[in-house]
Amino acid sequence: MVAWPWSKPPLPPPPPPHFIEAHASFVGVLLCIAGPLSCYLLLGPPLKARAPSKQHGRATMTTIDWPRLSVAAAQQSREVFVGCVALFLALRTVLRIATGHTRTAGAVTSGEQVVGDAASLAADVMAYNIVSLAFACSSSALGVFEWLGPIHKVGGTALDRLYGRSPLAERLCRLTAGYECFNLIAVVLLPEYRTAAFIGHHAVTCFLGVLSMHPWCHYYATFFFGVASLSSVPLCVGELFSAAGLEALVEASKPPFVLLFLLLRTAYWPYVSAGFWQDSLWALAKPRDRAHSLVAYAALLGANVFLTGLQVFWTGQICAAVGEALGQQ
């Protein structure tokens, strides 16, 4: 081909994936710093003075009876667990009749790349994501409704936010514990989702759902179990479309997922977590008078560090995917 003097030089090839991923990790960390800072500048400190505190009896903060709590949690969440399993099996049966032995392409968001006969049947992945979508819609509806008003009636002081009881938040904890138990089993059985991040996330969230049945941290459970689930709605829709081979609809689901994830999990999650840490450290300053279980506090604070780290990790992956998509245009 003749290179005429007035012709434009060819564009350079797109950067290799490792270049994109390195820069995306840096951008992801910046977003996780800028997001909470923006929330602080716009909304003020995460905890503001509200209504006067109610008086909590000493019985509320008695030491956890772990065997009794485990049995109670199993009894209260078993209907949700059985419902998730039954719905999955029913959907799986119907979808297998419709799709046969068609397998997924092996690519799921933040999951493993599995191809060939090792990949799950499309019907299984579709059934799993329909169950997940039903849970995400239910939990986010409960959480958003409660977070926008009613929950703040039990959030006047640190003691209220830690030990104030909310019937709606209690229902959300039962819903989360039952679903996450099902979810943990599902991600172990589906190779595309069988990653340390997924397994750890669902195991920890299930455990936190059980701990919150004490009652404890209903104020914060409303956000972490409810409001944050809103970002999972477009994610489940996109995964469902991907398993069905509807790539155009998959692309349409990505912008709302990215927007909700960055707003709720990258920016607002660490902001709310800062309030939880502030209240927890206040309780641990006088553990005999304010804390019902040092083990429970240590577990929840450690879980918050782990789950917040996952939000940072997933933010970097989202930035990498966006950068790669822009580089291909």
C-alpha positions, 0 to 999 in steps of 0.5 A: 500500500502506498503511503501518501504524504497527506494520508493520516498515520495508522492508529496504534494498536490497543494496549495489551490487557496487562497495561489496562489492568494496571491502570484500572487498578490505580483508577479503582483505588482513586475512585474508592478514595474519592467516592467516600470523600465526596459523600463526606463533603456532600452529606457530612459525617456518616453519623449525625445527632438524631433523636434521643437514645432509648434505654436498652436493658442489660439483657439485650447485651448478654453474651451470645449463646452460639448453639442457641443462636445457630438453631434459631437462625436455621429455624428462621431462615430455613423457609427462605433456603428451601424456597430458593432451592425449590425455585432453582430446581423448578426453573432448572427443569423447565429451562433444560426442556427449553434449552437442552444441553446448551452450555454457557460461553463460560464468561461471567462477571468477576468469575472464572473462564470455563469452556467446553464440557466443563462449562455449566449448562445454560439452564443451570446458570439462568435458573441460578440468576433468576433466583438471585434476581428475585432475592436482589429485588426483594432485599433491595426494596426492603432495604431502600424503604427502610433506609430512607426513613423508618430505620433512623428511628432506631439510629439516634445514638451509637447504642441505638444503631448497634442494638436497636431492633427493627422488625423489617431489618430482622426480616431482611437478616432472615432473608439474607441468611437463607439466600446466602446459604443457598448461594454458597452451595450454588457457587461451589457447584457452578464452576463459573462462579467457583472463585475464592472471592465469590465463595468467601463473599457468600460465606461471610454474608451468610454468617453476618446474617446469622449474627444480626439475628441477636438482634444486633446492627439492624441499622447497618444491616439495612444498608449492607443487606438491603440498599447495597443489593440494588446494584445486583439487580442489573448484574443478575439481569446481565448474567441471565441474558449472557447465559441465554446468548442475548449479547445485545441485552447484556451490553444494555445492562452494563451501564446501569450496573456500573453506575449503581456499583460505583455509587453504592459500593465504591462510594457509599459503602466505605462511607457507611462502613466508617460509621459502623467502625466509629460505633463499634470502637465506641462499644469496645472502649467499654466492652463490659457495659456496651458490647454483648460479644467480643467474638461477634465484634471481631468477626464483624469488623474483620468481615467488613474489612474483607467485604470492603476489600472486595468492593475495591477489587471489583471496582478495579475489575469494572474499570479494567472492563470499561477501559478495554471496551473503550480501547476497542472502539 
